[in-house]
Amino acid sequence: MSKNPWAETLAQFKAKGCAVFENVSVYRANEMFGCISRTDCKWIICEEGVKYAQYDNAVKIHFLEKGKRTAKTLTLSYKPFFIAVPTAQAIEPDDWMTPQADGSRVSRYSSHDERWELDIRAQLKAAGVDPLVDYQGWNSHEKFKAAAV
């Protein structure tokens, strides 16, 4: 069995008090269209209370997609939408395009319509999936208050 090259990094983030989850699927809003996509990850790290631009309480998500070698970082600030669930319980979001009678396809909703988020929440609830992480409604302007030890 080969050594996990990320084990030391994950341990360092855990020691800093960050939430670390392995074998998760994440749902996040597409930056251009607002539709929800699913990404399967080997691990994610949730680092809260990060100063980012004018936000005092942004969230940095470090993640390694399954099948990839390079980790990525996503910074959540204004009106974030990010949900993580165990991959074993993950569902595929509905297709964001709907077929038309003439054979073409159009988007189900306009860009950044709130129904994208409502739909995936309803689908997860119907499947009985409880999120491990849910940053919808996160207030990035609020000063970060570390949990009491």
C-alpha positions as CSV (number, residue, x, y, z in Angstrom):
1,M,0.0,0.0,0.0
2,S,1.5,3.4,-1.0
3,K,1.7,6.2,1.4
4,N,-0.9,9.0,1.1
5,P,1.1,12.0,-0.2
6,W,-1.6,14.3,1.3
7,A,-1.7,12.8,4.8
8,E,0.7,15.4,6.3
9,T,-1.2,18.3,4.7
10,L,-4.5,17.0,6.0
11,A,-3.1,16.5,9.5
12,Q,-1.8,20.1,9.6
13,F,-5.2,21.5,8.7
14,K,-6.9,19.3,11.3
15,A,-4.4,20.6,13.9
16,K,-5.4,24.2,12.9
17,G,-9.0,23.3,13.7
18,C,-10.2,23.0,10.1
19,A,-12.9,20.5,9.1
20,V,-11.5,17.7,6.9
21,F,-13.7,15.3,5.1
22,E,-12.6,12.4,2.9
23,N,-14.5,10.7,0.0
24,V,-17.1,13.4,-0.5
25,S,-19.0,14.9,-3.3
26,V,-19.6,18.6,-3.5
27,Y,-22.3,20.6,-5.1
28,R,-21.5,24.2,-6.1
29,A,-23.0,26.9,-8.3
30,N,-21.4,27.4,-11.7
31,E,-19.9,30.9,-11.6
32,M,-21.2,31.9,-15.1
33,F,-24.6,30.2,-15.2
34,G,-25.5,29.6,-11.6
35,C,-26.6,26.0,-12.3
36,I,-25.4,23.4,-9.8
37,S,-22.7,20.9,-10.6
38,R,-21.4,17.9,-8.7
39,T,-17.7,17.2,-8.2
40,D,-16.4,14.0,-6.5
41,C,-13.4,14.6,-4.3
42,K,-10.9,12.4,-2.4
43,W,-10.9,15.0,0.3
44,I,-11.9,18.6,1.2
45,I,-10.7,21.0,3.8
46,C,-12.9,23.8,5.1
47,E,-11.0,26.8,6.4
48,E,-13.4,29.3,8.0
49,G,-12.7,32.9,9.1
50,V,-10.4,33.8,6.3
51,K,-9.8,37.5,5.4
52,Y,-10.5,37.9,1.7
53,A,-10.8,41.3,0.0
54,Q,-13.6,43.2,1.9
55,Y,-14.8,40.0,3.7
56,D,-13.7,39.2,7.2
57,N,-15.2,35.8,7.3
58,A,-14.7,34.1,4.0
59,V,-14.3,30.3,3.6
60,K,-11.5,28.6,1.8
61,I,-12.2,25.2,0.5
62,H,-9.2,23.1,-0.5
63,F,-10.0,20.0,-2.4
64,L,-8.6,17.2,-4.5
65,E,-10.9,15.9,-7.2
66,K,-11.0,12.1,-7.7
67,G,-8.6,11.1,-10.5
68,K,-6.5,14.3,-10.2
69,R,-3.1,14.9,-8.6
70,T,-3.3,18.7,-8.0
71,A,-5.4,20.1,-5.2
72,K,-7.5,23.2,-5.9
73,T,-8.7,26.1,-3.7
74,L,-12.0,27.8,-3.9
75,T,-12.8,30.9,-1.8
76,L,-16.4,31.4,-0.9
77,S,-17.4,35.0,-0.1
78,Y,-20.5,36.8,-1.2
79,K,-23.7,34.6,-1.2
80,P,-21.9,31.2,-1.3
81,F,-23.5,28.0,-2.3
82,F,-21.5,24.9,-1.4
83,I,-22.7,21.6,-0.1
84,A,-20.7,18.5,0.7
85,V,-22.1,15.0,1.2
86,P,-20.6,11.5,1.5
87,T,-19.9,10.2,-2.1
88,A,-21.7,7.0,-1.2
89,Q,-24.9,9.0,-0.7
90,A,-24.4,11.6,-3.5
91,I,-26.9,12.0,-6.3
92,E,-26.5,13.5,-9.8
93,P,-28.2,16.9,-10.1
94,D,-30.9,17.2,-12.8
95,D,-29.6,18.1,-16.3
96,W,-29.5,21.9,-16.5
97,M,-30.7,21.8,-20.2
98,T,-34.1,20.7,-21.3
99,P,-34.9,19.4,-24.8
100,Q,-37.2,21.3,-27.1
101,A,-39.6,20.0,-29.7
102,D,-37.3,21.2,-32.5
103,G,-34.4,19.1,-31.1
104,S,-32.6,22.1,-29.5
105,R,-31.9,22.4,-25.8
106,V,-32.4,25.4,-23.5
107,S,-31.5,26.2,-20.0
108,R,-34.2,25.2,-17.4
109,Y,-33.8,28.5,-15.6
110,S,-32.1,31.8,-16.3
111,S,-28.6,32.5,-14.9
112,H,-28.3,32.5,-11.1
113,D,-32.0,31.8,-10.6
114,E,-32.6,30.7,-7.0
115,R,-34.5,27.6,-8.3
116,W,-31.2,26.0,-9.2
117,E,-30.3,25.8,-5.4
118,L,-33.9,25.0,-4.4
119,D,-34.0,22.1,-6.8
120,I,-30.8,20.4,-5.6
121,R,-31.8,20.9,-1.9
122,A,-35.2,19.2,-2.7
123,Q,-33.4,16.4,-4.5
124,L,-31.0,15.8,-1.6
125,K,-33.8,15.9,0.9
126,A,-35.9,13.4,-1.2
127,A,-32.9,11.1,-1.3
128,G,-32.5,11.3,2.5
129,V,-29.0,12.8,2.2
130,D,-27.7,14.9,5.2
131,P,-25.0,17.4,4.2
132,L,-21.6,17.2,5.9
133,V,-21.0,20.9,5.0
134,D,-23.5,23.5,3.9
135,Y,-22.4,27.1,3.4
136,Q,-25.6,28.6,1.9
137,G,-26.4,31.7,3.8
138,W,-22.9,32.1,5.2
139,N,-22.3,35.6,6.3
140,S,-18.8,36.6,4.9
141,H,-19.0,40.1,6.4
142,E,-19.4,39.0,10.0
143,K,-16.2,38.9,12.0
144,F,-15.1,35.4,12.6
145,K,-15.6,34.1,16.2
146,A,-13.4,31.1,16.9
147,A,-15.2,28.3,18.8
148,A,-14.4,28.2,22.6
149,V,-12.0,25.5,23.5
